[in-house]
Amino acid sequence: MRSIALAFLGAIMLAACSDGSVSGEAPSPTVQEAMTKVIAPQSQLIQNMAVKLYNEDGEVIANRLTPADWRLVIEAAVEIETASLAMARADELVIAREGMPLQGEADEDGASADEVRAYIDADPREYKRASRGLAGASLAVKVAAERRDAISFDEASLMLGETCSSCHDQFWTRQDDESHESALKAH
């Protein structure tokens, strides 16, 4: 799994640096692929490890994670950071492959690829800021895990979850307010 994720991250970084016009070149990864193949599963791993820190009395105990667990957390955080920075640096983002519905699109508040594109296009600086924020949150997870600081790791994992939710609320969930409606009409 790690080699697949690293290859995917490498492709994201290449896509962020190229225009993808070379004949025979693999298509650039999409935002949806970054989310579903890297960010969401690695974030879930981090959240699961944070839960594992708690004993039956609700206390956070560092040695409830093994050295292998801490390494997995560090690797997951690095993968999220790399993918997030690649999205922040990309000149052009592809939301999803043609004809592919977004994960969660069928949900009551799920947005389509066109809606997500319009939300990002309406405020690309904010999307890049949110992507950098996700990278920063994952860096905080990594630093806490490297130090095996259970309290800081628990706090950083919460911050990571909040950062993900905030970005999803703004860019990946159908919006009802007029500014997003205007963005859709302009797109």
BELDA-V597617 format. One record per pair of residues at least 24 apart in sequence whose ideal C-beta (glycine too) atoms are under 10 Angstrom apart, sorted by the first residue. I is the first residue (numbers start at 1). J is the second residue. Records with the same first field share a line. If there is no record, write none. Layout:
I = J  J
This chain:
1 = 37  41  42
2 = 72  75  76  79
4 = 37  38
5 = 37  38  41  42  75  76  78  79  80  82  83
6 = 38  75  78  79  82
8 = 33  34  37  38  79  82  83
9 = 34  37  38  78  79  80  81  82  83  85  86
10 = 82  86
11 = 86
12 = 37  38  82  83  84  85  86  87  89  90
13 = 82  83  85  86  89  90
14 = 86
15 = 86  87  90  91  92  93  94
16 = 85  86  87  88  89  90  91  92  93
17 = 86  89  90  91
18 = 91
19 = 91  92
20 = 92  94
27 = 94  97  98
28 = 90  92  93  94
29 = 83  86  87  90  93  94  97
30 = 93  94  95  96  97  100  102  113
31 = 83  87  90  93  94  95  96  102  113  116  117  120  127  131  171  172
32 = 94  95  96  97  100  101  102  103  104  105  113  116  172
33 = 83  94  96  97  100
34 = 80  82  83  84  86  87  90  93  131
35 = 83  87  96  102  103  104  164  167  168  172
36 = 96  102  103
37 = 79  83
38 = 76  79  80  82  83  84  86
39 = 76  79  80  81  83  84  87  134  138  160  164  167
40 = 80  103  164
41 = 76  79  80
42 = 72  73  75  76  77  78  79  80  81  83  138  141  160
43 = 76  77  79  80  134  137  138  141  157  160  161  163  164
44 = 76  161
45 = 69  72  73  75  76  77  79  80
46 = 72  73  74  76  77  80  137  138  141  142  145  153  156  157  160  161
47 = 76  157  158  160  161  164
48 = 72  73  76  157
49 = 73  76  141  145  153  154  157
50 = 141  144  150  153  154  155  156  157  158  160  161
51 = 154  157
53 = 150  151  153  154  157
54 = 150  154
59 = 150
60 = 149  150  151  152  153  154  155
61 = 150
62 = 147  148  149  150  151  153  154
63 = 148  150
64 = 150
65 = 145  148  150  153
67 = 148
69 = 145  148
70 = 144  145  146  147  148  150  153
71 = 145  146
72 = 145
73 = 141  142  144  145  146  148  153  156  157
74 = 141  142  143  144  145  146
75 = 142  145
76 = 138  141  142  145  160
77 = 135  137  138  139  140  141  142  143  144  145  146  153  156  157  160
78 = 138  139  141  142
79 = 138
80 = 134  135  137  138  139  141  142  160  163  164
81 = 132  134  135  136  137  138  139  140  141  142
82 = 135  138
83 = 131  134  135  138
84 = 130  131  132  133  134  135  136  137  138  139  163  167
85 = 128  131  132  134  135  136  138  139
86 = 131  135
87 = 120  127  128  130  131  132  134  135
88 = 127  128  129  130  131  132  133  134  135
89 = 128  131  132
90 = 127  128  131
91 = 124
93 = 117  120  121  124  127  128  131
95 = 119  120  171  172
102 = 172
103 = 172
104 = 168  172  173  174
105 = 172  174
107 = 173  174
108 = 173  174
109 = 169  172  173  174  175  176
110 = 172  173  174
111 = 168  171  172  173  174  175  180  184
112 = 174  184
114 = 184  187
115 = 171  172  173  174  175  180  183  184  187
116 = 171  172  173  174
117 = 171  183  184  187
118 = 171  175  180  181  182  183  184  185  186  187
119 = 170  171  172  173  174  175  179  180  183  184  187
120 = 170  171  172  183  187
121 = 183  184  186  187
122 = 171  175  179  180  182  183  184  186  187
123 = 170  171  179  180  183
126 = 167  170  171
127 = 167  170  171
129 = 167
130 = 163  164  166  167  168  170  171
131 = 163  167  171
133 = 159  160  162  163  164  166  167
134 = 160  163  164  166  167
135 = 163
136 = 160  163
137 = 161  162  163  164
138 = 163
